[in-house]
Amino acid sequence: MNNMSFPQFIQSLSQSFIPVIDSGFSKEHYSFIDLSISNKKLEVVDVSSSKAFEEYINEYLMLNKAKVAYGGYNEIRGIYNRSKHFNQQNPETERNIHIGLDVWCDAETSVLVPLAGTIHSFQNNKNFGDYGPTIIMKHIIQDVSFYTLYGHLTEKSIENIEIGQCFETGDVLATLGDALVNGDYAPHLHFQIIKDLQGNMGDYPGVSNKMDLAYYLENCPDPNLLLKI
């Protein structure tokens, strides 16, 4: 990386838009969506219901004449309050700050590999509100090792892959799951870049509390530095 920081290194790996879902969607098909606690429109949406949330996403896409919604990095969200997996009484330790990039579109949409790499690990994270089926890839570029995580997949996405299996840029890695398997969310991809996995296998926190946020923002830079949506 020479004198570059890790986020600067990630940014240097691409010069233009890289798709992480179905290559039939161009950059123009994407629209940024705000799912933070400051979005007043969410106050009338039952975010505890994956069906109601999916209706909100679909209506947003229609109104914005888009096919894919994206966003969420370093975003404080209220949607995690429904799950004991995240919700705690102490505001310092409550995990509600999202540290990946979400890409919202239909279930069964293809998930693409944005950078060549190998399968590091995978598993089905079945907690309510968790990732569901998850794949982590390892990348070594210019002697720098780092990882990418793909969450909320179909169960079949992790049935026929092996640790160490190679994928090239643009290859289909997986497909997006629906609420029955993806942790009970509207269909979407959680994509995260991770410098140090801290020994994790098939899982890594995608939501932080206030206390640990500085570390996670350093260890998990904004994925849009790479994707350039």
Disulfide bonds with the S-S distance in Angstrom:
none
